Amino acid sequence: MPNLKQQFLLDPSVVFLNHGSFGATPKPVLEAYQRWQLRLERQPVLFLGRELDGLLKDSGSVLGAYLNADVDDLVYIPNATYGVNIIARSLEIKQGDEILTTNHEYGACDYTWDFICGKAGASYIHQPIPMPVDSEEEIVRQFWLGVTPQTKIIYLSHITSPTALRLPVERICQLAKEAGVLTVIDAAHSPGQIPVDLQALGADIVFGNCHKWMLNAKGSAFLYVRRELQHLIDPLIVSWGYNPTPETTTGSRFIDILQWTGTKDPAAALTVPTALQFMQDNNWDEVRKECHNLLRQAIEKICNVVDMPPLYPLASDFYSQMGIAPIPLSNLAVLKSRLYDEHKIEVPLIEWQDKQFVRISVQGYNSQADMDALVHALKVLLPQVAI
């Protein structure tokens, strides 16, 4: 794997193993982002008033080709949390309805569903998926036990945040389609980390980030809604697109109501093609493969250090560039501080269902030395912070 560290602005003194939280943008992508900002400032009225819709469609067409989706079924949004808010507030959720999810979901999105269900008198149900996991079939079986006649929506992460587990959403979406249940997929961690084909995924609605594993600038994400369901979507912010003129309409109500939400910086969305080109230029399929191999070895070594089994089969695609390794019960706050203060390692520590993990992200700028540093630091610190 080529050493890509010089392509990023990350502090070279820090072992950065937390790409999954906010991503990191390569220098060429950041430069393109800044060029868009400069172009906007040279003539804001021309750029925002007359050029932007066409530029966004050009960018969206490139993203659509990458995701296997029609550009008219995609709209740029700032982040995945924004996406779940659009959807949860748009869908008609009534008293007695059930929204079914897992106990592996991202907190901010959980809170959104909790809020909406609380107002409607509906139930937001977390179906347990125990770990360790062994097979997709068992995950599907466990999850489907939560489906009832009242299940209106299934909401799932493609790759979960706390446990870095790739869920078999394709199988669940197919079962949901047969049962007449709407599916909403949080793909915050998917694009760039694993191949994403929205048609093969089979979900009704998908939102995902471009600023994480796709390496784009912050503030870029997408919302995909199947064409026949787009009439259900309401704007989160009502602006000019709610009642466009013949001169200002994009020709799509879905895009009109969501794309223009007042004055904002669209540079991140317009930089998506540059981020995709960066990955192509650097043979990203091979980069991902090498990152996965580094991660697999690191998890195995940590499991050996703590004498605990891995939480998914290491020779599996339950994880890709982000994965978890178990650690014995520890004072996580102290461990987090000491990992950074004494070893300059930035890595998240997770407490979930009475278990504790270290969640490791491996990106193209990481090396074997980074993995070794983490393993060594845990070997030193874990006995000192044990509960």
ChimeraX attribute file (.defattr): number of C-alpha atoms within 10 A of each C-alpha:
attribute: neighborCount
match mode: 1-to-1
recipient: residues
	/A:1	16
	/A:2	12
	/A:3	11
	/A:4	15
	/A:5	16
	/A:6	11
	/A:7	14
	/A:8	17
	/A:9	12
	/A:10	15
	/A:11	9
	/A:12	10
	/A:13	9
	/A:14	13
	/A:15	23
	/A:16	21
	/A:17	22
	/A:18	19
	/A:19	21
	/A:20	25
	/A:21	14
	/A:22	14
	/A:23	21
	/A:24	24
	/A:25	23
	/A:26	21
	/A:27	13
	/A:28	14
	/A:29	24
	/A:30	22
	/A:31	15
	/A:32	20
	/A:33	23
	/A:34	16
	/A:35	14
	/A:36	19
	/A:37	17
	/A:38	13
	/A:39	13
	/A:40	19
	/A:41	13
	/A:42	10
	/A:43	11
	/A:44	14
	/A:45	12
	/A:46	13
	/A:47	16
	/A:48	18
	/A:49	11
	/A:50	13
	/A:51	13
	/A:52	17
	/A:53	19
	/A:54	11
	/A:55	16
	/A:56	20
	/A:57	19
	/A:58	15
	/A:59	19
	/A:60	25
	/A:61	19
	/A:62	19
	/A:63	22
	/A:64	22
	/A:65	12
	/A:66	17
	/A:67	18
	/A:68	15
	/A:69	20
	/A:70	18
	/A:71	20
	/A:72	20
	/A:73	19
	/A:74	24
	/A:75	23
	/A:76	29
	/A:77	24
	/A:78	20
	/A:79	21
	/A:80	25
	/A:81	21
	/A:82	18
	/A:83	25
	/A:84	25
	/A:85	17
	/A:86	20
	/A:87	23
	/A:88	20
	/A:89	18
	/A:90	15
	/A:91	13
	/A:92	12
	/A:93	20
	/A:94	15
	/A:95	12
	/A:96	14
	/A:97	20
	/A:98	23
	/A:99	25
	/A:100	23
	/A:101	24
	/A:102	22
	/A:103	18
	/A:104	24
	/A:105	20
	/A:106	17
	/A:107	11
	/A:108	14
	/A:109	20
	/A:110	19
	/A:111	12
	/A:112	19
	/A:113	23
	/A:114	18
	/A:115	14
	/A:116	19
	/A:117	22
	/A:118	13
	/A:119	12
	/A:120	15
	/A:121	14
	/A:122	20
	/A:123	21
	/A:124	23
	/A:125	19
	/A:126	17
	/A:127	17
	/A:128	16
	/A:129	18
	/A:130	14
	/A:131	14
	/A:132	11
	/A:133	15
	/A:134	13
	/A:135	13
	/A:136	15
	/A:137	11
	/A:138	13
	/A:139	18
	/A:140	17
	/A:141	12
	/A:142	15
	/A:143	18
	/A:144	15
	/A:145	10
	/A:146	17
	/A:147	20
	/A:148	11
	/A:149	9
	/A:150	14
	/A:151	21
	/A:152	22
	/A:153	22
	/A:154	22
	/A:155	28
	/A:156	25
	/A:157	28
	/A:158	24
	/A:159	27
	/A:160	24
	/A:161	21
	/A:162	21
	/A:163	25
	/A:164	23
	/A:165	23
	/A:166	21
	/A:167	22
	/A:168	19
	/A:169	22
	/A:170	16
	/A:171	15
	/A:172	22
	/A:173	23
	/A:174	16
	/A:175	14
	/A:176	21
	/A:177	15
	/A:178	9
	/A:179	12
	/A:180	12
	/A:181	20
	/A:182	18
	/A:183	23
	/A:184	24
	/A:185	23
	/A:186	25
	/A:187	22
	/A:188	27
	/A:189	28
	/A:190	22
	/A:191	20
	/A:192	23
	/A:193	24
	/A:194	18
	/A:195	11
	/A:196	16
	/A:197	15
	/A:198	20
	/A:199	14
	/A:200	9
	/A:201	18
	/A:202	20
	/A:203	24
	/A:204	21
	/A:205	23
	/A:206	28
	/A:207	26
	/A:208	28
	/A:209	31
	/A:210	33
	/A:211	28
	/A:212	26
	/A:213	25
	/A:214	23
	/A:215	27
	/A:216	30
	/A:217	28
	/A:218	21
	/A:219	18
	/A:220	24
	/A:221	27
	/A:222	24
	/A:223	25
	/A:224	26
	/A:225	23
	/A:226	19
	/A:227	14
	/A:228	9
	/A:229	12
	/A:230	17
	/A:231	12
	/A:232	12
	/A:233	19
	/A:234	18
	/A:235	20
	/A:236	16
	/A:237	15
	/A:238	14
	/A:239	16
	/A:240	17
	/A:241	23
	/A:242	19
	/A:243	13
	/A:244	15
	/A:245	10
	/A:246	8
	/A:247	8
	/A:248	14
	/A:249	17
	/A:250	19
	/A:251	12
	/A:252	12
	/A:253	19
	/A:254	24
	/A:255	22
	/A:256	22
	/A:257	24
	/A:258	23
	/A:259	21
	/A:260	20
	/A:261	17
	/A:262	11
	/A:263	7
	/A:264	8
	/A:265	13
	/A:266	22
	/A:267	22
	/A:268	24
	/A:269	28
	/A:270	25
	/A:271	24
	/A:272	27
	/A:273	19
	/A:274	20
	/A:275	25
	/A:276	20
	/A:277	14
	/A:278	18
	/A:279	15
	/A:280	11
	/A:281	9
	/A:282	14
	/A:283	13
	/A:284	18
	/A:285	15
	/A:286	13
	/A:287	20
	/A:288	20
	/A:289	15
	/A:290	19
	/A:291	24
	/A:292	22
	/A:293	16
	/A:294	20
	/A:295	26
	/A:296	22
	/A:297	15
	/A:298	22
	/A:299	24
	/A:300	16
	/A:301	17
	/A:302	25
	/A:303	18
	/A:304	12
	/A:305	15
	/A:306	16
	/A:307	12
	/A:308	14
	/A:309	16
	/A:310	18
	/A:311	21
	/A:312	19
	/A:313	15
	/A:314	16
	/A:315	9
	/A:316	11
	/A:317	13
	/A:318	21
	/A:319	24
	/A:320	23
	/A:321	27
	/A:322	29
	/A:323	29
	/A:324	27
	/A:325	26
	/A:326	21
	/A:327	22
	/A:328	16
	/A:329	15
	/A:330	18
	/A:331	14
	/A:332	20
	/A:333	10
	/A:334	12
	/A:335	19
	/A:336	16
	/A:337	14
	/A:338	16
	/A:339	18
	/A:340	15
	/A:341	11
	/A:342	10
	/A:343	17
	/A:344	17
	/A:345	22
	/A:346	19
	/A:347	21
	/A:348	19
	/A:349	20
	/A:350	19
	/A:351	14
	/A:352	12
	/A:353	11
	/A:354	6
	/A:355	12
	/A:356	20
	/A:357	22
	/A:358	23
	/A:359	22
	/A:360	26
	/A:361	25
	/A:362	25
	/A:363	28
	/A:364	20
	/A:365	22
	/A:366	19
	/A:367	19
	/A:368	12
	/A:369	10
	/A:370	19
	/A:371	21
	/A:372	16
	/A:373	15
	/A:374	23
	/A:375	18
	/A:376	15
	/A:377	18
	/A:378	20
	/A:379	14
	/A:380	11
	/A:381	16
	/A:382	19
	/A:383	12
	/A:384	13
	/A:385	16
	/A:386	13
	/A:387	10
